[in-house]
Amino acid sequence: MKIAIIGAGMGGLTAGIALKKFGHQVTIYEQAAEILPVGAAISLWSNGVKCLNYLGLTDQIQALGGQMDTLAYVDGLSQKTMTQFSLTPLYQEVGQRAYPVARADLQHLLMQYFGLDDIQLGMKMTDISSHPDHVNIHFEDGTEITADLLIGADGTHSLTRQFVLGYQVERRYAGYVNWNGLVEINENIAPATQWTTFIGEGKRVSLMPVAQNRFYFFFDVPLELGQPNQREGYKQDLKKYFSEWCEPVQTLIDHLDEQKTNRVEIHDIEPFMNFYKDRVVLLGDAAHSTTPDIGQGGCQAMEDAIYLARALQINTFGLEDTLARYQNKRNDRTKEMVLRARKRCDVTHMKDPAITQEWYQSLYQEQGNHIMQGIISNIVGNPLD
């Protein structure tokens, strides 16, 4: 089939690689004139890694990924360790390590592996017209193309989703702002092979190791939507929001590069169940935009990509049947991930202070089993289990 993918993010690229492997003619159309990663890094949990292993990228992902051996929660104000444990039992249970990776590194790898000649930049889609045996895609520069299948991997502001549903979905503000970036590993801040999260006051400061001796870091602060956003003031803002927090957090703020730090108001979208219409199908954030609170956004996009490619390969009752199978296989799982992330978001960011305080206290008794089972429940059920 001749397949057009809208969006050169993680989901679109993964789908493109998988579909090429099955012999399809695939072109990716990206509205940006230059590929710039959105966010500093991505949590590639074991299910996402398995999707990339399936594509033949096992060694490359290991090289890009951080060595994340342990997990710890630390009281952000007192610096007291609340819980700390090895992630080895989790990895052994699911059969694959997790690899936090710098988003730019991963995107570059996937683009190279897909083939740069088949990625067209500066192509903003403006309209879709559907026909019984093809779909026409119109672009802002006047270009019009024809494809057998259009895959909308065009993110949380998806125009493809509007075609599929017949209306534009409103995003829901999750109630907090996230600052994220990369910084050189400093063991005065956190151990080099640990996922460390400082918590308190409904706020969160987290660090994960990625390749090239770097931490991926993020700060979460519950704030009203639409606060001033001046890059030159990021350190000052964070010093204000975390003024009473412990020395490692202060050191992290001192060492971050404001010019390379991202600030994002976090949103999600109310889950819906229709992922396709005619010859147009959604994947990734276009189908199930979620908050990053359980680290499954990118992984679920990769799962979509692998399942869709395999469904097109192994089902022979026509495109309508295949897309229905993809939709019905993926929409329940992704809905569950969106709602789990939303629930975790509310606990972490103190939507109900009593519930959040109860969670804080429970961490002092946590031996790791409960947290790991929660993560495992997100990982299992992927299309490669």
Salt bridges, closest charged atoms under 4 A:
ASP69 OD1 - ARG97 NH2 2.68
ASP105 OD2 - ARG214 NH2 2.91
ASP118 OD2 - LYS20 NZ 2.64
ASP133 OD1 - HIS134 ND1 2.74
GLU144 OE1 - HIS138 ND1 3.50
GLU201 OE1 - LYS203 NZ 3.33
ASP220 OD2 - ARG204 NH2 2.53
ASP220 OD2 - HIS349 NE2 2.98
ASP254 OD1 - LYS239 NZ 3.06
ASP268 OD1 - ARG172 NE 2.79
ASP268 OD2 - ARG342 NE 3.00
GLU270 OE1 - ARG342 NH1 3.08
ASP293 OD2 - ARG204 NH2 3.43
ASP293 OD2 - HIS349 ND1 3.78
GLU303 OE1 - ARG330 NH1 2.78
GLU303 OE1 - ARG333 NE 2.76
ASP304 OD2 - HIS288 NE2 2.51
ASP304 OD1 - ARG330 NE 2.64
ASP321 OD2 - ARG325 NE 2.80
GLU336 OE2 - ARG340 NE 3.01
ASP346 OD1 - LYS351 NZ 2.99
ASP385 OD1 - LYS50 NZ 3.81
